[in-house]
Amino acid sequence: TFVITGKSGTGVGLGELFLLSGGTGRLTNLSARANVGEGGDILIAGFIRQGVGEFLLRGVGPDLAQYDITNYLADPVISLHKLSTGSTILSNNDWGQIVGAISDKNARAGAVPFPQGSKDSAAYVVLGSGGYTLHVSGAQPGQKGVALVEVFELR
């Protein structure tokens, strides 16, 4: 875990983690929690993939209530973008629409399962080599709150 804070306590920050070639480690989960707003104030996780892999992607808002976070983003939406083209690969609002496709992926990832009917977002995708960004924003204009972005590589 590392924390990024500004001298004045506000602003946009970028944290980077690199696995160097020749190492034996493997990053299997990336997550970040932040206040989410609109425009340039959405939450973005970027990652680069080598080879083909399966991923569980999540945008957590309402499920943060179990950790006593009361100002959570009430209805997060996730969208995955390919860096080389800027194209949107997928998006999800309300994971409950695809509960059957996601439930077993949560278990494989070791992720805390979402409660039935929650407004949290999730998606499963197979990705090839390249750079990607996962965006978390509010489903409605003006929606703000704390959210968690999660990227799990499944084994």
Phi and psi in degrees as GROMACS dihedral restraints (atoms count N, CA, C in turn):
[ dihedral_restraints ]
;  ai    aj    ak    al  type     phi  dphi    fc
    3     4     5     6     1  -137.2    20    10
    4     5     6     7     1   150.5    20    10
    6     7     8     9     1  -115.8    20    10
    7     8     9    10     1   134.8    20    10
    9    10    11    12     1  -113.2    20    10
   10    11    12    13     1   123.7    20    10
   12    13    14    15     1  -132.9    20    10
   13    14    15    16     1   149.1    20    10
   15    16    17    18     1   -89.7    20    10
   16    17    18    19     1   159.7    20    10
   18    19    20    21     1   -58.2    20    10
   19    20    21    22     1   -36.8    20    10
   21    22    23    24     1   -93.1    20    10
   22    23    24    25     1    -3.2    20    10
   24    25    26    27     1    88.6    20    10
   25    26    27    28     1    -1.6    20    10
   27    28    29    30     1  -133.4    20    10
   28    29    30    31     1   163.1    20    10
   30    31    32    33     1   126.7    20    10
   31    32    33    34     1  -174.9    20    10
   33    34    35    36     1  -106.4    20    10
   34    35    36    37     1   135.2    20    10
   36    37    38    39     1  -126.4    20    10
   37    38    39    40     1   161.1    20    10
   39    40    41    42     1  -131.4    20    10
   40    41    42    43     1   122.9    20    10
   42    43    44    45     1  -110.3    20    10
   43    44    45    46     1   137.1    20    10
   45    46    47    48     1  -127.0    20    10
   46    47    48    49     1   142.1    20    10
   48    49    50    51     1  -133.5    20    10
   49    50    51    52     1   127.7    20    10
   51    52    53    54     1  -121.8    20    10
   52    53    54    55     1   135.6    20    10
   54    55    56    57     1   -97.9    20    10
   55    56    57    58     1   118.4    20    10
   57    58    59    60     1   -80.1    20    10
   58    59    60    61     1   147.2    20    10
   60    61    62    63     1   -62.3    20    10
   61    62    63    64     1   148.4    20    10
   63    64    65    66     1    91.3    20    10
   64    65    66    67     1   -13.2    20    10
   66    67    68    69     1   -80.3    20    10
   67    68    69    70     1   163.7    20    10
   69    70    71    72     1  -102.7    20    10
   70    71    72    73     1    -3.5    20    10
   72    73    74    75     1   -76.2    20    10
   73    74    75    76     1   165.4    20    10
   75    76    77    78     1  -147.1    20    10
   76    77    78    79     1   125.9    20    10
   78    79    80    81     1   -80.9    20    10
   79    80    81    82     1   121.6    20    10
   81    82    83    84     1  -111.7    20    10
   82    83    84    85     1   -12.7    20    10
   84    85    86    87     1  -150.0    20    10
   85    86    87    88     1   137.1    20    10
   87    88    89    90     1  -132.0    20    10
   88    89    90    91     1   131.3    20    10
   90    91    92    93     1  -147.3    20    10
   91    92    93    94     1   155.4    20    10
   93    94    95    96     1  -151.8    20    10
   94    95    96    97     1   143.4    20    10
   96    97    98    99     1  -118.0    20    10
   97    98    99   100     1   136.1    20    10
   99   100   101   102     1  -160.6    20    10
  100   101   102   103     1   166.6    20    10
  102   103   104   105     1   -74.4    20    10
  103   104   105   106     1   132.8    20    10
  105   106   107   108     1  -112.0    20    10
  106   107   108   109     1   134.4    20    10
  108   109   110   111     1  -128.8    20    10
  109   110   111   112     1  -138.0    20    10
  111   112   113   114     1  -117.9    20    10
  112   113   114   115     1   167.4    20    10
  114   115   116   117     1    58.7    20    10
  115   116   117   118     1  -120.7    20    10
  117   118   119   120     1   -75.6    20    10
  118   119   120   121     1     0.2    20    10
  120   121   122   123     1  -103.4    20    10
  121   122   123   124     1    21.2    20    10
  123   124   125   126     1   -82.3    20    10
  124   125   126   127     1   169.3    20    10
  126   127   128   129     1   -98.5    20    10
  127   128   129   130     1   128.5    20    10
  129   130   131   132     1  -131.2    20    10
  130   131   132   133     1   130.4    20    10
  132   133   134   135     1  -114.5    20    10
  133   134   135   136     1   126.8    20    10
  135   136   137   138     1  -109.7    20    10
  136   137   138   139     1   145.2    20    10
  138   139   140   141     1  -152.6    20    10
  139   140   141   142     1   154.7    20    10
  141   142   143   144     1  -119.2    20    10
  142   143   144   145     1   133.3    20    10
  144   145   146   147     1  -115.0    20    10
  145   146   147   148     1   137.5    20    10
  147   148   149   150     1  -114.8    20    10
  148   149   150   151     1   122.5    20    10
  150   151   152   153     1    84.9    20    10
  151   152   153   154     1  -177.4    20    10
  153   154   155   156     1   -92.8    20    10
  154   155   156   157     1   139.6    20    10
  156   157   158   159     1  -153.7    20    10
  157   158   159   160     1   157.4    20    10
  159   160   161   162     1   -97.0    20    10
  160   161   162   163     1   138.8    20    10
  162   163   164   165     1  -133.6    20    10
  163   164   165   166     1   142.6    20    10
  165   166   167   168     1  -107.2    20    10
  166   167   168   169     1   124.5    20    10
  168   169   170   171     1  -115.6    20    10
  169   170   171   172     1   134.9    20    10
  171   172   173   174     1  -140.3    20    10
  172   173   174   175     1   146.3    20    10
  174   175   176   177     1  -122.1    20    10
  175   176   177   178     1   112.4    20    10
  177   178   179   180     1  -106.7    20    10
  178   179   180   181     1   129.5    20    10
  180   181   182   183     1  -132.0    20    10
  181   182   183   184     1   -79.0    20    10
  183   184   185   186     1   -56.9    20    10
  184   185   186   187     1   -32.1    20    10
  186   187   188   189     1   -68.2    20    10
  187   188   189   190     1   -13.5    20    10
  189   190   191   192     1   -70.6    20    10
  190   191   192   193     1   -15.5    20    10
  192   193   194   195     1   -58.9    20    10
  193   194   195   196     1   -31.8    20    10
  195   196   197   198     1   -65.8    20    10
  196   197   198   199     1   -14.5    20    10
  198   199   200   201     1  -105.2    20    10
  199   200   201   202     1    21.6    20    10
  201   202   203   204     1    64.6    20    10
  202   203   204   205     1    27.6    20    10
  204   205   206   207     1   -94.7    20    10
  205   206   207   208     1   111.2    20    10
  207   208   209   210     1   -94.3    20    10
  208   209   210   211     1   -21.4    20    10
  210   211   212   213     1   -99.3    20    10
  211   212   213   214     1    42.2    20    10
  213   214   215   216     1   -74.2    20    10
  214   215   216   217     1   158.5    20    10
  216   217   218   219     1   -70.8    20    10
  217   218   219   220     1   115.4    20    10
  219   220   221   222     1   -67.4    20    10
  220   221   222   223     1   -30.7    20    10
  222   223   224   225     1  -145.4    20    10
  223   224   225   226     1    77.4    20    10
  225   226   227   228     1   -73.3    20    10
  226   227   228   229     1   147.8    20    10
  228   229   230   231     1  -122.3    20    10
  229   230   231   232     1   136.9    20    10
  231   232   233   234     1  -109.5    20    10
  232   233   234   235     1   149.0    20    10
  234   235   236   237     1  -144.6    20    10
  235   236   237   238     1   135.6    20    10
  237   238   239   240     1  -105.2    20    10
  238   239   240   241     1   131.9    20    10
  240   241   242   243     1  -125.1    20    10
  241   242   243   244     1   142.3    20    10
  243   244   245   246     1   -90.5    20    10
  244   245   246   247     1   126.0    20    10
  246   247   248   249     1   -63.0    20    10
  247   248   249   250     1   -40.0    20    10
  249   250   251   252     1   -67.8    20    10
  250   251   252   253     1   -26.5    20    10
  252   253   254   255     1  -117.3    20    10
  253   254   255   256     1   -17.8    20    10
  255   256   257   258     1    76.5    20    10
  256   257   258   259     1     1.4    20    10
  258   259   260   261     1   -74.9    20    10
  259   260   261   262     1   149.9    20    10
  261   262   263   264     1   -86.0    20    10
  262   263   264   265     1   123.2    20    10
  264   265   266   267     1   -86.2    20    10
  265   266   267   268     1   -40.9    20    10
  267   268   269   270     1  -160.1    20    10
  268   269   270   271     1   164.5    20    10
  270   271   272   273     1  -150.1    20    10
  271   272   273   274     1   157.3    20    10
  273   274   275   276     1  -149.1    20    10
  274   275   276   277     1   138.7    20    10
  276   277   278   279     1  -130.3    20    10
  277   278   279   280     1   121.3    20    10
  279   280   281   282     1    70.7    20    10
  280   281   282   283     1    90.8    20    10
  282   283   284   285     1   -57.5    20    10
  283   284   285   286     1   -22.6    20    10
  285   286   287   288     1   -58.8    20    10
  286   287   288   289     1   -19.7    20    10
  288   289   290   291     1   -68.9    20    10
  289   290   291   292     1   -22.0    20    10
  291   292   293   294     1  -128.7    20    10
  292   293   294   295     1    32.9    20    10
  294   295   296   297     1   -54.1    20    10
  295   296   297   298     1   -41.1    20    10
  297   298   299   300     1   -63.8    20    10
  298   299   300   301     1   -34.8    20    10
  300   301   302   303     1   -79.2    20    10
  301   302   303   304     1   -16.0    20    10
  303   304   305   306     1  -107.6    20    10
  304   305   306   307     1   -31.4    20    10
  306   307   308   309     1   -53.7    20    10
  307   308   309   310     1   -48.0    20    10
  309   310   311   312     1   -70.1    20    10
  310   311   312   313     1   -26.1    20    10
  312   313   314   315     1   -70.2    20    10
  313   314   315   316     1   -35.8    20    10
  315   316   317   318     1   -58.7    20    10
  316   317   318   319     1   -44.5    20    10
  318   319   320   321     1   -64.4    20    10
  319   320   321   322     1   -43.3    20    10
  321   322   323   324     1   -62.8    20    10
  322   323   324   325     1   -35.2    20    10
  324   325   326   327     1   -81.9    20    10
  325   326   327   328     1   -17.6    20    10
  327   328   329   330     1    77.3    20    10
  328   329   330   331     1    22.2    20    10
  330   331   332   333     1   -84.9    20    10
  331   332   333   334     1   147.2    20    10
  333   334   335   336     1   -65.8    20    10
  334   335   336   337     1   123.3    20    10
  336   337   338   339     1   -67.7    20    10
  337   338   339   340     1   147.0    20    10
  339   340   341   342     1   -78.5    20    10
  340   341   342   343     1   148.6    20    10
  342   343   344   345     1   -70.2    20    10
  343   344   345   346     1   150.0    20    10
  345   346   347   348     1   -54.7    20    10
  346   347   348   349     1   135.9    20    10
  348   349   350   351     1    79.8    20    10
  349   350   351   352     1     4.1    20    10
  351   352   353   354     1   -70.1    20    10
  352   353   354   355     1   161.0    20    10
  354   355   356   357     1   -91.7    20    10
  355   356   357   358     1     6.4    20    10
  357   358   359   360     1   -64.7    20    10
  358   359   360   361     1   160.9    20    10
  360   361   362   363     1  -118.3    20    10
  361   362   363   364     1   148.5    20    10
  363   364   365   366     1  -157.4    20    10
  364   365   366   367     1   156.9    20    10
  366   367   368   369     1  -155.0    20    10
  367   368   369   370     1   152.9    20    10
  369   370   371   372     1  -114.5    20    10
  370   371   372   373     1   137.0    20    10
  372   373   374   375     1  -152.8    20    10
  373   374   375   376     1   148.6    20    10
  375   376   377   378     1  -102.0    20    10
  376   377   378   379     1   126.3    20    10
  378   379   380   381     1  -121.7    20    10
  379   380   381   382     1   145.1    20    10
  381   382   383   384     1   -95.7    20    10
  382   383   384   385     1  -173.1    20    10
  384   385   386   387     1   -58.7    20    10
  385   386   387   388     1   143.0    20    10
  387   388   389   390     1   143.8    20    10
  388   389   390   391     1   178.3    20    10
  390   391   392   393     1  -102.3    20    10
  391   392   393   394     1   143.5    20    10
  393   394   395   396     1  -139.7    20    10
  394   395   396   397     1   154.2    20    10
  396   397   398   399     1  -129.0    20    10
  397   398   399   400     1   137.4    20    10
  399   400   401   402     1  -109.2    20    10
  400   401   402   403     1   119.8    20    10
  402   403   404   405     1  -103.1    20    10
  403   404   405   406     1   140.0    20    10
  405   406   407   408     1  -121.2    20    10
  406   407   408   409     1   125.4    20    10
  408   409   410   411     1  -141.9    20    10
  409   410   411   412     1   173.8    20    10
  411   412   413   414     1   -82.4    20    10
  412   413   414   415     1   147.7    20    10
  414   415   416   417     1   -70.9    20    10
  415   416   417   418     1   -27.5    20    10
  417   418   419   420     1  -113.8    20    10
  418   419   420   421     1   145.9    20    10
  420   421   422   423     1   -55.8    20    10
  421   422   423   424     1   137.3    20    10
  423   424   425   426     1    82.9    20    10
  424   425   426   427     1    -4.2    20    10
  426   427   428   429     1   -72.0    20    10
  427   428   429   430     1   131.6    20    10
  429   430   431   432     1  -137.1    20    10
  430   431   432   433     1   157.4    20    10
  432   433   434   435     1   157.6    20    10
  433   434   435   436     1   177.6    20    10
  435   436   437   438     1   -80.9    20    10
  436   437   438   439     1   134.7    20    10
  438   439   440   441     1  -138.3    20    10
  439   440   441   442     1   161.9    20    10
  441   442   443   444     1  -122.1    20    10
  442   443   444   445     1   128.9    20    10
  444   445   446   447     1  -103.1    20    10
  445   446   447   448     1   135.4    20    10
  447   448   449   450     1  -134.1    20    10
  448   449   450   451     1   134.6    20    10
  450   451   452   453     1  -125.7    20    10
  451   452   453   454     1   116.4    20    10
  453   454   455   456     1  -113.9    20    10
  454   455   456   457     1   128.1    20    10
  456   457   458   459     1   -89.7    20    10
  457   458   459   460     1   125.8    20    10
  459   460   461   462     1   -86.8    20    10
  460   461   462   463     1   146.5    20    10
